[in-house]
């Protein structure tokens, strides 16, 4: 067999070895953000080599961060972190002051803004009410009233002065809804230190619970409570919709696209090789380690491949739809998935799988279907809606002429169809 034949055969074998991973990655392309999250949680539970870095999800966007909120949501990013610039900060507590302003006593409104300025990214007060009053030259009673108003309208745990109080407030909210046992808030308030030290017997004696109940309480604290303010504890039905793709506006007005990849979820492959040295059955241990490392690396590869494909497709759509994103539906341009596929050199079905069921977070924080970037006639429909409103009763032909003067070449029968669609949706 010639060298050329051997090289060709080796290349074919390499492609066949890579094929399962590529197919799995393309299958993950159709998954939503929530489905990817569920897949990572299963993998973390099943694969000891796969681990999540220390930290927690950012309460603003869900990105895994070491502490507080991510630079995107706090607006404290440096040029080194985001050399391309970034949009104005997206604040998860943006409406808090307005909401609390309707609750607070009128003579204490001046204190409200100053007190909110003392909230950390976790939603905690960085000092007690008396210390805030002294620092800001305010009446202590005014500060207490501002704190009361913030707690009345904000999510459970807001304006707490310690992590323990924050967790206890979340536990109170869940207990009131019947999601956790009524004794959990008391466990949180009085015995977090005992639980951290592993002194379950102390808790059993102090609270009159069984050992099984204490273990249940510890599991609930880990699974249901968060060391930052989260609106999720207010009501499961009110949880903010998750997004698959994020749009950020840079200072120069341009748009930046980000898709959560493996680093977003805080995933990494643990190095367990040192712990296996000297172990009996070294060959079996090495094989076990290799298999689990490959499985972990394969998952990271699949998540990153999904993110890369979604990123390319969305960036292409954003390029075509910048006027729509900047100025509204009236500036939406006709764009098909097939056209994007041709521009990127992808198969149309790949673009369809990538877009289907995905959600897009716009720079202002609202979440829409990613499919809003595609379609035909959206701008014409918006113009027709405006024409019907301004012209009142008018014939299809008259509306067609009005649209033509606005730059929309639409047949009369199409106007009639759009008109009926709008009437049905009214």
C-alpha positions, 0 to 999 in steps of 0.5 A, spaced: 500 500 500 502 506 498 504 512 502 498 516 499 493 510 500 496 510 508 495 517 509 488 517 505 486 511 510 488 515 516 485 521 514 478 517 513 479 514 520 480 521 523 474 523 520 470 517 523 473 518 530 471 525 530 464 524 527 460 522 533 462 529 537 460 533 531 454 530 530 452 531 538 455 538 537 450 539 531 444 536 535 446 540 541 445 546 536 437 545 537 437 545 544 435 551 548 439 555 554 435 551 559 436 544 556 443 546 555 443 547 563 439 541 564 444 537 560 450 540 564 447 539 571 446 531 569 453 531 567 456 534 573 452 529 577 455 523 573 462 525 571 467 526 577 472 529 572 467 535 570 466 541 575 464 548 576 469 553 578 467 557 585 462 562 584 455 563 583 450 565 577 450 572 576 443 575 578 442 579 572 444 575 566 446 568 569 453 568 567 457 564 572 461 569 576 466 568 582 462 573 586 457 579 586 454 580 579 458 580 572 462 586 569 456 586 564 451 587 569 454 592 574 457 596 568 464 596 572 468 592 566 475 595 564 478 596 557 482 590 559 476 585 560 472 588 554 476 591 549 471 592 544 467 596 549 460 595 552 453 597 553 450 601 559 449 597 565 443 592 565 441 593 572 437 587 575 434 592 580 433 598 575 425 599 577 427 598 585 427 606 586 421 607 582 417 602 585 419 603 592 418 611 591 410 609 591 411 605 597 415 610 601 412 616 606 413 622 602 417 625 607 422 620 606 423 620 599 429 624 599 433 618 603 430 613 598 436 614 593 441 614 598 439 608 601 439 604 594 446 607 593 448 602 599 445 596 596 451 591 593 450 587 587 448 582 591 442 586 594 445 587 601 446 593 604 453 595 605 452 598 612 446 598 618 441 603 617 444 607 623 451 607 620 447 609 613 444 615 617 450 617 620 454 617 613 449 620 609 447 626 614 439 623 614 434 622 620 435 614 622 427 614 622 427 616 614 433 611 613 428 605 616 422 607 612 426 607 606 429 600 608 421 598 609 419 601 602 425 597 599 423 590 602 416 591 601 416 592 593 423 588 592 424 581 592 425 577 598 432 578 602 433 585 599 436 590 603 438 585 608 444 586 612 447 579 612 447 573 608 444 569 614 438 574 614 438 574 606 437 567 606 432 567 612 428 572 608 428 567 602 426 561 606 420 565 609 418 567 602 418 559 600 415 557 606 409 562 606 408 559 599 408 552 601 415 550 597 419 548 604 417 546 611 415 551 616 421 550 620 426 551 615 427 559 616 428 558 624 433 553 621 437 558 617 436 564 622 439 560 628 443 554 626 447 555 619 454 555 623 452 548 626 450 546 619 457 548 616 461 545 622 457 538 621 454 539 628 447 536 626 446 533 633 446 540 636 440 542 631 436 536 632 437 537 640 435 545 639 430 544 634 426 537 636 427 535 629 430 528 626 436 527 623 433 526 617 429 532 617 436 536 618 439 533 612 433 535 608 433 542 611 441 542 609 439 540 602 434 545 601 438 551 603 443 548 598 438 547 592 433 553 594 436 559 597 441 563 594 447 568 597 444 574 593 437 577 592 433 573 586 426 574 584 425 567 583 424 566 590 418 570 590 414 566 585 416 560 580 411 563 575 414 570 575 421 567 573 424 571 568 425 568 561 432 566 560 436 567 553 440 563 548 443 570 545 445 576 548 445 583 545 450 589 548 450 596 545 457 599 545 458 606 547 459 607 539 452 605 538 454 598 535 451 592 537 455 586 540 453 579 540 454 574 546 452 566 546 453 562 553 459 558 552 462 553 557 466 558 560 459 562 561 456 556 565 463 555 569 465 548 567 472 546 567 475 539 567 478 537 574 485 534 574 485 528 578 491 525 575 495 526 581 490 523 586 491 516 582 498 516 582 500 510 586 493 507 586 492 499 585 490 497 578 494 503 575 492 501 568 484 501 570 485 507 574 488 511 568 483 508 563 477 510 568 480 517 568 481 518 560 474 516 559 471 521 564 476 526 561 474 525 554 467 525 556 468 532 560 472 535 554 466 532 549 461 536 553 465 542 553 466 542 545 459 541 544 457 547 548 462 551 545 460 549 538 453 550 539 455 557 541 460 558 535 454 557 530 449 561 534 454 567 534 455 567 527 448 566 525 446 572 530 451 576 528 449 575 520 442 577 522 444 583 526 448 586 521 442 586 516 437 588 522 441 594 525 436 599 523 430 594 526 434 594 532 435 601 533 429 604 530 423 599 531 419 594 527 418 599 521 425 598 519 425 591 519 428 588 513 426 582 509 431 576 511 430 569 511 434 563 514 436 561 507 439 567 505 443 567 512 445 560 510 448 562 504 451 568 506 455 563 511 456 557 507 451 553 512 446 548 510 439 552 511 437 546 516 442 548 520 440 555 521 433 553 522 435 548 528 439 554 531 434 559 531 428 555 532 426 556 540 431 560 541 430 567 545 434 573 544 436 578 550 436 585 547 440 591 550 435 594 554 434 587 557 427 585 554 427 578 551 424 576 545 424 570 540 430 570 536 426 569 530 424 576 530 430 577 526 427 573 520 421 574 516 418 578 510 413 584 511 414 586 518 415 593 516 410 593 511 405 590 516 407 596 521 406 601 516 399 598 514 397 598 522 400 606 522 396 607 515 389 604 518 390 608 524 391 615 521 387 614 515 381 611 518 376 607 514 379 607 507 379 602 501 385 597 500 387 600 494 388 607 497 392 603 503 396 600 497 397 607 495 399 610 501 404 604 503 407 605 496 408 613 497 412 610 504 417 606 500 413 599 500 411 596 494 405 591 496 399 588 492 392 590 493 390 583 495 396 583 500 394 589 503 387 586 504 390 579 507 395 584 512 388 588 514 384 581 516 390 579 519 391 585 523 383 585 525 384 578 527 389 580 532 386 586 535 
